[in-house]
């Protein structure tokens, strides 16, 4: 008998958590599992990527605050054996309303950031930290992107080791490389690319001015949108970097842009394990990142991932990037095998079976 697995998402936007959930939904073994998507709003670019056999429950709500009663009703109606959430605030909400769900329902939450770095920046930081301490230990399984988060879940929030599971971010390498082949690299100088929501977390406000200390032929393209767009546009028009920084909005697919770059840059102040870095590696593009980028530190190796502290070491790492020859893209993959979609899906299915 198949187990019904309900994935809860805020929407089908192009976020990292949404990409991970939709990738797992598509890859789950249909002989053993029946995936269902419960979304506060089922709109967004990723809607087209869902397999046709996936039942979608659209709650028609823009924000969680007004969606909790509908979320409880939706999950009770789905009658899932397992409920999976991949975003911190949704994790807390689901664990809080657990008494209203059928007693046999198992809840799996995924922690997307390194808590010691991320929680101080969270809205209502003290309340959020208390919520983690009270609610995360009640989850049936907590999925962590790397060992640092595993350790913090046990030490800071008393999650039982038996409930902790390390699960890499899944990367559909074949699909990415097929999309990356849609375009070839072109243009002189070093081409740097960054991608992610335009927020303080991503560190674009410090990355853009740093470009002034690099060779004049070095350019930076940032893909994404968010609340800091206006401030970043002002920085990009400063005389020292004018004409060298492009805020390009969202790109779908992003793979051709990653493959065309000489390096993917992450100046983040905190992360878990950034999807864009793994996607860049799958496209053969090396990554330069801060130590605060969580699990990326474990992937550091010459020619693939460079971890450089902010500020001078990071600038020096960028200055060492050389233009790669033009021509056919993508270059050979740099992605470690454990991040490939099939391997991560098998590990995820093993967690579901263990419940």
C-alpha positions in Angstrom: 0.0 0.0 0.0 1.4 3.4 -1.0 2.1 6.0 1.7 0.6 9.4 1.0 3.1 12.2 1.4 1.9 15.8 1.6 4.4 18.6 0.9 3.5 22.0 2.2 4.8 25.1 0.4 3.9 28.8 0.5 3.8 29.0 -3.3 5.4 27.7 -6.4 7.9 30.6 -6.7 11.5 30.1 -7.8 12.8 29.8 -4.3 15.3 27.2 -3.1 12.9 25.4 -0.8 10.3 25.3 -3.5 12.8 23.8 -6.0 13.8 21.2 -3.6 10.3 20.2 -2.8 9.1 20.0 -6.4 12.2 18.0 -7.3 11.5 15.4 -4.6 7.8 15.3 -5.5 8.7 14.5 -9.1 11.3 11.9 -8.2 9.5 9.9 -5.5 8.9 6.2 -6.3 5.2 6.1 -7.3 5.0 2.4 -6.4 5.6 3.2 -2.8 4.6 6.8 -2.3 1.8 9.1 -3.5 2.9 12.8 -3.4 0.4 15.6 -2.8 1.1 19.3 -2.8 -0.6 21.6 -0.3 0.2 25.2 -1.2 -1.0 28.4 0.5 -1.0 29.6 -3.2 -0.4 27.2 -6.0 0.7 29.9 -8.4 4.3 30.5 -9.6 6.8 29.5 -12.3 7.4 26.1 -10.8 3.8 25.0 -11.4 4.7 23.8 -14.9 7.3 21.5 -13.5 4.8 19.4 -11.4 4.1 15.9 -12.8 0.6 15.4 -14.1 -0.2 12.8 -11.4 0.4 15.1 -8.5 -2.8 16.2 -6.6 -2.6 19.9 -5.8 -4.5 21.5 -2.9 -4.5 25.3 -3.4 -5.6 27.1 -0.2 -5.8 30.4 -2.1 -4.1 32.4 0.7 -1.4 34.9 0.2 0.0 34.8 3.7 0.3 32.1 6.5 -1.3 34.3 9.1 -4.7 34.0 7.5 -4.1 30.5 6.1 -3.8 28.4 9.3 -7.4 27.3 9.6 -7.5 26.4 5.8 -4.1 24.6 6.1 -5.5 22.4 8.9 -8.6 21.7 7.0 -6.6 20.9 3.8 -4.3 18.5 5.6 -7.1 16.8 7.4 -8.8 16.4 4.0 -5.7 15.0 2.3 -5.3 12.4 5.1 -1.6 12.1 4.5 0.6 9.6 6.3 3.5 12.0 6.3 3.5 15.8 6.0 6.8 17.5 4.8 7.7 21.1 5.2 10.9 22.8 4.0 10.7 26.4 5.4 11.3 27.4 9.0 8.2 29.5 9.6 6.0 26.8 8.0 7.8 24.2 10.0 6.9 26.0 13.3 3.3 26.5 12.2 2.8 22.9 11.3 4.3 21.6 14.5 2.1 24.1 16.5 -1.1 22.8 14.9 -0.1 19.2 15.1 -2.7 18.4 17.8 -5.4 19.3 15.3 -4.2 16.8 12.7 -4.9 13.0 12.8 -2.9 11.3 15.5 -1.2 9.0 13.1 0.2 11.8 10.9 4.0 12.0 10.9 5.6 15.4 10.4 9.0 15.9 8.7 10.6 19.3 8.7 13.7 20.5 6.8 16.0 23.2 8.3 17.3 25.3 5.4 19.8 27.5 7.3 22.5 27.3 10.0 20.4 28.3 13.1 23.2 30.0 15.0 23.7 32.4 12.0 20.2 32.8 10.8 18.0 33.1 13.9 19.5 36.3 15.2 18.3 37.9 11.9 14.8 36.4 12.0 11.7 38.6 12.7 10.9 38.2 16.4 14.2 36.4 16.9 13.6 35.5 20.6 10.1 34.1 19.9 11.4 32.2 16.9 14.2 30.7 18.9 11.8 29.7 21.6 9.6 28.1 19.0 12.5 26.1 17.7 13.3 24.9 21.2 9.7 23.9 22.0 8.5 22.6 18.7 11.4 21.1 16.7 11.9 18.2 19.2 8.3 17.1 18.5 9.0 16.6 14.8 9.2 12.9 13.7 12.2 13.8 11.5 14.3 16.9 11.1 16.3 17.0 7.8 19.5 19.0 7.9 21.6 20.0 4.9 25.0 19.5 6.6 26.6 18.2 9.8 26.9 21.7 11.3 23.1 22.1 11.3 22.7 18.5 12.7 25.0 19.4 15.6 23.2 22.6 16.3 19.8 21.0 16.3 20.9 18.5 18.9 22.9 21.0 21.1 20.8 24.1 20.9 17.3 22.7 20.6 17.5 19.2 22.1 16.3 17.4 19.1 16.9 13.6 19.7 19.7 12.3 17.5 17.4 9.5 16.3 15.2 12.1 14.7 18.0 14.0 12.9 18.9 13.1 9.3 21.5 14.6 7.0 19.9 15.2 3.6 21.7 16.9 0.8 20.0 19.3 -1.6 18.9 17.5 -4.7 20.2 18.7 -8.0 18.7 17.5 -11.3 22.0 17.6 -13.0 20.8 16.2 -16.4 18.0 18.8 -16.7 20.3 21.6 -15.7 23.0 20.7 -18.2 20.4 20.3 -20.9 19.1 23.8 -20.1 22.6 25.2 -19.9 23.4 24.1 -23.4 20.8 26.6 -24.7 23.4 29.3 -24.8 27.2 29.9 -25.2 29.3 32.2 -23.2 30.4 35.5 -24.9 32.0 38.8 -24.0 35.3 40.0 -22.8 36.7 40.2 -19.2 35.8 38.2 -16.1 32.0 37.5 -15.8 30.8 37.0 -12.2 27.2 35.9 -11.5 25.2 35.8 -8.3 21.6 34.7 -7.7 19.1 34.8 -4.9 16.5 37.0 -3.2 17.6 40.6 -2.9 17.8 40.7 0.9 20.5 41.6 3.4 21.2 37.9 3.9 22.7 37.6 0.5 25.3 40.3 1.0 24.8 42.1 -2.3 25.1 45.4 -0.5 28.7 44.7 0.2 29.5 42.7 -2.9 28.6 45.5 -5.4 31.0 48.1 -3.9 33.8 45.4 -3.8 33.7 45.3 -7.6 35.5 48.7 -7.6 38.6 47.0 -6.3 38.7 44.5 -9.2 39.9 44.8 -12.7 37.8 47.3 -14.8 36.8 44.5 -17.2 35.2 42.4 -14.4 31.4 42.5 -14.5 28.8 41.2 -12.0 25.2 40.1 -12.9 22.8 39.5 -10.1 19.6 37.4 -10.7 16.7 37.7 -8.3 14.2 40.1 -6.9 13.3 41.4 -3.4 12.9 44.3 -1.0 16.5 45.6 -1.4 16.3 46.1 -5.1 16.0 49.9 -4.9 19.0 50.3 -2.6 21.1 47.9 -4.7 20.3 49.8 -7.9 21.6 53.0 -6.2 24.8 51.2 -5.3 25.1 49.8 -8.9 25.0 53.4 -10.2 27.9 54.7 -8.1 30.7 56.0 -10.4 33.2 53.4 -9.3 31.1 50.5 -10.6 28.7 52.1 -13.0 28.1 50.0 -16.1 29.7 46.9 -14.5 26.8 45.7 -12.4 23.5 44.4 -13.8 20.4 43.6 -11.7 18.8 41.2 -14.1 15.6 40.1 -12.2 14.6 36.5 -12.2 15.8 34.1 -14.8 14.1 30.8 -15.7 16.0 28.8 -16.5 19.0 30.1 -14.7 21.4 27.4 -15.9 22.5 29.1 -19.1 23.5 32.2 -17.1 25.4 30.0 -14.6 27.2 28.1 -17.4 28.2 31.4 -19.1 29.9 32.8 -16.0 33.5 32.5 -15.0 32.5 32.1 -11.3 29.4 32.0 -9.2 29.7 34.3 -6.2 28.1 34.1 -2.8 28.7 36.9 -0.4 26.0 35.7 2.1 26.0 36.6 5.8 24.3 33.3 6.5 23.1 30.2 4.6 22.4 26.6 5.0 23.6 25.1 1.7 22.8 27.4 -1.2 21.1 25.7 -4.2 22.6 28.1 -6.7 26.1 27.0 -5.7 25.2 23.4 -6.4 23.6 24.3 -9.7 26.6 26.3 -10.7 28.9 23.3 -10.0 26.6 21.1 -12.1 27.1 23.5 -14.9 30.8 23.3 -14.5 31.2 26.8 -13.0 33.4 27.3 -10.0 32.0 28.9 -6.8 33.5 31.5 -4.5 31.7 31.8 -1.1 32.0 33.1 2.4 32.5 30.7 5.3 28.9 31.6 6.4 27.5 29.7 3.5 27.1 26.6 5.7 27.6 23.3 4.1 29.6 24.7 1.2 32.8 24.6 3.3 32.7 20.8 3.2 32.9 21.0 -0.6 35.9 23.3 -0.8 38.5 22.0 -3.3 40.7 23.6 -5.9 39.0 24.5 -9.1 35.5 24.0 -7.7 34.6 25.7 -4.4 36.7 28.4 -2.8 35.8 29.5 0.7 37.1 33.0 1.5 36.4 35.1 4.5 35.0 38.6 4.0 36.7 41.1 3.0 40.2 41.1 1.7 40.5 37.3 1.2 37.2 37.4 -0.6 38.3 40.2 -2.9 41.6 38.4 -3.6 39.7 35.2 -4.5 37.6 37.2 -7.0 40.7 38.9 -8.4 42.2 35.5 -9.1 39.3 34.4 -11.4 40.4 34.3 -15.0 38.2 34.4 -18.1 37.4 31.0 -19.4 37.5 30.5 -23.2 34.3 31.0 -25.1 32.5 28.2 -26.9 30.1 25.4 -26.1 28.7 25.3 -22.6 28.3 23.7 -20.1 31.8 22.7 -19.0 32.3 19.3 -17.3 30.3 19.0 -14.1 31.9 19.8 -10.7 29.0 18.5 -8.7 29.8 15.7 -6.1 27.7 12.6 -6.8 25.9 12.7 -3.4 23.9 15.8 -4.5 22.5 14.2 -7.7 18.7 13.9 -7.6 18.5 10.1 -7.7 20.9 9.7 -4.7 19.1 12.3 -2.6 15.7 10.9 -3.4 16.8 7.4 -2.3 18.0 8.9 1.0 14.7 10.8 1.5 12.7 7.7 0.7 14.7 5.9 3.4 13.7 8.6 5.9 10.0 8.2 5.0 10.2 4.4 5.3 11.8 4.7 8.7 8.7 6.5 10.0 
